[in-house]
Amino acid sequence: VDNEGVVELTRENDWYANQVRRDT
C-alpha cells in the first residue's frame, strides 16, 4: 500500500473542504 499517495489524497481533500467552507 502506498501510504504517501493516501496522505496526498487526504491533504487534497482537506484543502478542497477548506476552499468550500470559504465560499460558503
CHARMM-style PDB file with segment names, atoms N, HN, CA, C and O in Angstrom:
ATOM      1  N   VAL     1       0.857  -1.210   0.000  1.00  0.00      PROA
ATOM      2  CA  VAL     1       0.000   0.000   0.000  1.00  0.00      PROA
ATOM      3  C   VAL     1       0.885   1.249   0.000  1.00  0.00      PROA
ATOM      4  O   VAL     1       1.857   1.332   0.750  1.00  0.00      PROA
ATOM      5  N   ASP     2       0.535   2.214  -0.849  1.00  0.00      PROA
ATOM      6  HN  ASP     2      -0.255   2.146  -1.458  1.00  0.00      PROA
ATOM      7  CA  ASP     2       1.323   3.446  -0.925  1.00  0.00      PROA
ATOM      8  C   ASP     2       0.753   4.472   0.043  1.00  0.00      PROA
ATOM      9  O   ASP     2      -0.184   5.201  -0.283  1.00  0.00      PROA
ATOM     10  N   ASN     3       1.331   4.519   1.235  1.00  0.00      PROA
ATOM     11  HN  ASN     3       2.092   3.927   1.500  1.00  0.00      PROA
ATOM     12  CA  ASN     3       0.817   5.452   2.244  1.00  0.00      PROA
ATOM     13  C   ASN     3       0.961   6.891   1.791  1.00  0.00      PROA
ATOM     14  O   ASN     3       0.080   7.714   2.042  1.00  0.00      PROA
ATOM     15  N   GLU     4       2.074   7.205   1.118  1.00  0.00      PROA
ATOM     16  HN  GLU     4       2.789   6.537   0.914  1.00  0.00      PROA
ATOM     17  CA  GLU     4       2.290   8.591   0.680  1.00  0.00      PROA
ATOM     18  C   GLU     4       1.150   9.036  -0.232  1.00  0.00      PROA
ATOM     19  O   GLU     4       0.669  10.164  -0.120  1.00  0.00      PROA
ATOM     20  N   GLY     5       0.717   8.159  -1.130  1.00  0.00      PROA
ATOM     21  HN  GLY     5       1.108   7.242  -1.221  1.00  0.00      PROA
ATOM     22  CA  GLY     5      -0.379   8.505  -2.039  1.00  0.00      PROA
ATOM     23  C   GLY     5      -1.646   8.797  -1.255  1.00  0.00      PROA
ATOM     24  O   GLY     5      -2.372   9.743  -1.560  1.00  0.00      PROA
ATOM     25  N   VAL     6      -1.909   7.978  -0.240  1.00  0.00      PROA
ATOM     26  HN  VAL     6      -1.320   7.210   0.008  1.00  0.00      PROA
ATOM     27  CA  VAL     6      -3.125   8.179   0.565  1.00  0.00      PROA
ATOM     28  C   VAL     6      -3.046   9.514   1.299  1.00  0.00      PROA
ATOM     29  O   VAL     6      -4.029  10.252   1.368  1.00  0.00      PROA
ATOM     30  N   VAL     7      -1.881   9.816   1.841  1.00  0.00      PROA
ATOM     31  HN  VAL     7      -1.083   9.216   1.786  1.00  0.00      PROA
ATOM     32  CA  VAL     7      -1.720  11.079   2.584  1.00  0.00      PROA
ATOM     33  C   VAL     7      -1.952  12.251   1.655  1.00  0.00      PROA
ATOM     34  O   VAL     7      -2.601  13.226   2.031  1.00  0.00      PROA
ATOM     35  N   GLU     8      -1.419  12.162   0.425  1.00  0.00      PROA
ATOM     36  HN  GLU     8      -0.892  11.369   0.119  1.00  0.00      PROA
ATOM     37  CA  GLU     8      -1.596  13.280  -0.519  1.00  0.00      PROA
ATOM     38  C   GLU     8      -3.073  13.465  -0.834  1.00  0.00      PROA
ATOM     39  O   GLU     8      -3.558  14.595  -0.891  1.00  0.00      PROA
ATOM     40  N   LEU     9      -3.792  12.366  -1.038  1.00  0.00      PROA
ATOM     41  HN  LEU     9      -3.398  11.448  -0.991  1.00  0.00      PROA
ATOM     42  CA  LEU     9      -5.229  12.473  -1.336  1.00  0.00      PROA
ATOM     43  C   LEU     9      -5.956  13.115  -0.161  1.00  0.00      PROA
ATOM     44  O   LEU     9      -6.821  13.971  -0.349  1.00  0.00      PROA
ATOM     45  N   THR    10      -5.600  12.697   1.053  1.00  0.00      PROA
ATOM     46  HN  THR    10      -4.897  12.002   1.206  1.00  0.00      PROA
ATOM     47  CA  THR    10      -6.260  13.243   2.236  1.00  0.00      PROA
ATOM     48  C   THR    10      -5.991  14.733   2.342  1.00  0.00      PROA
ATOM     49  O   THR    10      -6.891  15.515   2.650  1.00  0.00      PROA
ATOM     50  N   ARG    11      -4.739  15.125   2.084  1.00  0.00      PROA
ATOM     51  HN  ARG    11      -4.009  14.489   1.834  1.00  0.00      PROA
ATOM     52  CA  ARG    11      -4.401  16.550   2.174  1.00  0.00      PROA
ATOM     53  C   ARG    11      -5.173  17.336   1.123  1.00  0.00      PROA
ATOM     54  O   ARG    11      -5.663  18.430   1.403  1.00  0.00      PROA
ATOM     55  N   GLU    12      -5.287  16.786  -0.088  1.00  0.00      PROA
ATOM     56  HN  GLU    12      -4.889  15.897  -0.315  1.00  0.00      PROA
ATOM     57  CA  GLU    12      -6.026  17.491  -1.147  1.00  0.00      PROA
ATOM     58  C   GLU    12      -7.493  17.613  -0.754  1.00  0.00      PROA
ATOM     59  O   GLU    12      -8.108  18.655  -0.981  1.00  0.00      PROA
ATOM     60  N   ASN    13      -8.059  16.560  -0.167  1.00  0.00      PROA
ATOM     61  HN  ASN    13      -7.559  15.714   0.017  1.00  0.00      PROA
ATOM     62  CA  ASN    13      -9.467  16.608   0.246  1.00  0.00      PROA
ATOM     63  C   ASN    13      -9.656  17.672   1.323  1.00  0.00      PROA
ATOM     64  O   ASN    13     -10.635  18.417   1.301  1.00  0.00      PROA
ATOM     65  N   ASP    14      -8.716  17.740   2.266  1.00  0.00      PROA
ATOM     66  HN  ASP    14      -7.920  17.134   2.284  1.00  0.00      PROA
ATOM     67  CA  ASP    14      -8.830  18.736   3.341  1.00  0.00      PROA
ATOM     68  C   ASP    14      -8.760  20.140   2.738  1.00  0.00      PROA
ATOM     69  O   ASP    14      -9.514  21.029   3.132  1.00  0.00      PROA
ATOM     70  N   TRP    15      -7.842  20.336   1.771  1.00  0.00      PROA
ATOM     71  HN  TRP    15      -7.229  19.614   1.450  1.00  0.00      PROA
ATOM     72  CA  TRP    15      -7.704  21.653   1.147  1.00  0.00      PROA
ATOM     73  C   TRP    15      -8.994  22.010   0.419  1.00  0.00      PROA
ATOM     74  O   TRP    15      -9.475  23.139   0.515  1.00  0.00      PROA
ATOM     75  N   TYR    16      -9.550  21.051  -0.307  1.00  0.00      PROA
ATOM     76  HN  TYR    16      -9.159  20.133  -0.385  1.00  0.00      PROA
ATOM     77  CA  TYR    16     -10.795  21.307  -1.043  1.00  0.00      PROA
ATOM     78  C   TYR    16     -11.923  21.659  -0.070  1.00  0.00      PROA
ATOM     79  O   TYR    16     -12.705  22.575  -0.325  1.00  0.00      PROA
ATOM     80  N   ALA    17     -12.001  20.940   1.026  1.00  0.00      PROA
ATOM     81  HN  ALA    17     -11.366  20.196   1.234  1.00  0.00      PROA
ATOM     82  CA  ALA    17     -13.054  21.206   2.021  1.00  0.00      PROA
ATOM     83  C   ALA    17     -12.885  22.627   2.561  1.00  0.00      PROA
ATOM     84  O   ALA    17     -13.869  23.335   2.776  1.00  0.00      PROA
ATOM     85  N   ASN    18     -11.639  23.039   2.777  1.00  0.00      PROA
ATOM     86  HN  ASN    18     -10.840  22.465   2.602  1.00  0.00      PROA
ATOM     87  CA  ASN    18     -11.407  24.397   3.283  1.00  0.00      PROA
ATOM     88  C   ASN    18     -11.845  25.424   2.255  1.00  0.00      PROA
ATOM     89  O   ASN    18     -12.420  26.448   2.623  1.00  0.00      PROA
ATOM     90  N   GLN    19     -11.589  25.176   0.967  1.00  0.00      PROA
ATOM     91  HN  GLN    19     -11.122  24.344   0.668  1.00  0.00      PROA
ATOM     92  CA  GLN    19     -11.996  26.112  -0.080  1.00  0.00      PROA
ATOM     93  C   GLN    19     -13.519  26.223  -0.089  1.00  0.00      PROA
ATOM     94  O   GLN    19     -14.058  27.324  -0.203  1.00  0.00      PROA
ATOM     95  N   VAL    20     -14.210  25.102   0.027  1.00  0.00      PROA
ATOM     96  HN  VAL    20     -13.772  24.207   0.119  1.00  0.00      PROA
ATOM     97  CA  VAL    20     -15.681  25.119   0.010  1.00  0.00      PROA
ATOM     98  C   VAL    20     -16.197  25.918   1.206  1.00  0.00      PROA
ATOM     99  O   VAL    20     -17.142  26.695   1.075  1.00  0.00      PROA
ATOM    100  N   ARG    21     -15.580  25.728   2.361  1.00  0.00      PROA
ATOM    101  HN  ARG    21     -14.812  25.097   2.467  1.00  0.00      PROA
ATOM    102  CA  ARG    21     -16.031  26.456   3.550  1.00  0.00      PROA
ATOM    103  C   ARG    21     -15.866  27.958   3.345  1.00  0.00      PROA
ATOM    104  O   ARG    21     -16.717  28.741   3.767  1.00  0.00      PROA
ATOM    105  N   ARG    22     -14.773  28.363   2.696  1.00  0.00      PROA
ATOM    106  HN  ARG    22     -14.082  27.727   2.353  1.00  0.00      PROA
ATOM    107  CA  ARG    22     -14.538  29.791   2.469  1.00  0.00      PROA
ATOM    108  C   ARG    22     -15.652  30.369   1.609  1.00  0.00      PROA
ATOM    109  O   ARG    22     -16.162  31.455   1.883  1.00  0.00      PROA
ATOM    110  N   ASP    23     -16.026  29.625   0.557  1.00  0.00      PROA
ATOM    111  HN  ASP    23     -15.611  28.743   0.334  1.00  0.00      PROA
ATOM    112  CA  ASP    23     -17.058  30.130  -0.358  1.00  0.00      PROA
ATOM    113  C   ASP    23     -18.413  30.242   0.344  1.00  0.00      PROA
ATOM    114  O   ASP    23     -19.198  31.144   0.052  1.00  0.00      PROA
ATOM    115  N   THR    24     -18.675  29.336   1.252  1.00  0.00      PROA
ATOM    116  HN  THR    24     -18.037  28.603   1.489  1.00  0.00      PROA
ATOM    117  CA  THR    24     -19.990  29.328   1.896  1.00  0.00      PROA
ATOM    118  C   THR    24     -20.143  30.517   2.838  1.00  0.00      PROA
ATOM    119  OT1 THR    24     -21.189  30.674   3.468  1.00  0.00      PROA
TER     120      THR     24
END
